[in-house]
Amino acid sequence: MRHDVWIPPVHRDLTGGEERVQIEAVTIGEVVTALEQRFPGIAARLTHEGQLRPGIAVAVNGVVTPRGLRQRLDHASEIHFVPAMAGG
């Protein structure tokens, strides 16, 4: 099943400026694998040692999931990788 994956501006240098791509996957982990095949280097920015990097969250249809890469995608979804915001 195809999903709309939104790429954060900070990672668009790897996607040639593309802000949204369609990916076929069953889990968020498979989304990252497919992104890496298409845009080498993006997995290293999103993951570390088999988990989402600290400071990166993933939202599926507007809901941040605590399951990270294991999150199943049972329906066509909109996926956002959300970098943490720092402030002070």
Backbone hydrogen bonds, N-H to C=O, Kabsch-Sander energy under -0.5 kcal/mol:
donor,donor_aa,acceptor,acceptor_aa,energy
3,H,23,I,-2.6
4,D,77,S,-2.2
5,V,3,H,-0.6
5,V,21,V,-3.3
6,W,4,D,-0.5
6,W,79,I,-3.1
7,I,19,E,-2.8
11,H,8,P,-2.1
12,R,8,P,-0.5
12,R,9,P,-1.2
14,L,11,H,-1.6
17,G,12,R,-2.6
18,E,15,T,-1.3
21,V,5,V,-2.4
23,I,3,H,-2.2
25,A,1,M,-1.6
25,A,23,I,-0.5
28,I,71,Q,-1.8
29,G,69,L,-2.5
31,V,27,T,-1.6
32,V,28,I,-2.4
33,T,29,G,-2.2
34,A,30,E,-2.6
35,L,31,V,-2.6
36,E,32,V,-2.5
37,Q,33,T,-2.0
38,R,34,A,-1.7
39,F,35,L,-3.6
42,I,39,F,-2.0
45,R,41,G,-0.8
46,L,42,I,-1.5
47,T,43,A,-3.0
48,H,51,Q,-2.8
51,Q,48,H,-1.1
53,R,46,L,-2.7
56,I,53,R,-2.0
57,A,82,V,-2.4
59,A,80,H,-2.8
60,V,63,V,-2.6
61,N,59,A,-0.6
61,N,78,E,-3.2
63,V,60,V,-1.4
64,V,62,G,-0.5
65,T,58,V,-2.4
68,G,65,T,-0.7
70,R,67,R,-1.9
71,Q,68,G,-1.5
73,L,26,V,-3.0
74,D,72,R,-0.6
79,I,4,D,-3.2
79,I,77,S,-0.5
80,H,59,A,-2.4
81,F,6,W,-1.0
82,V,57,A,-3.4
82,V,80,H,-0.7
84,A,55,G,-3.2
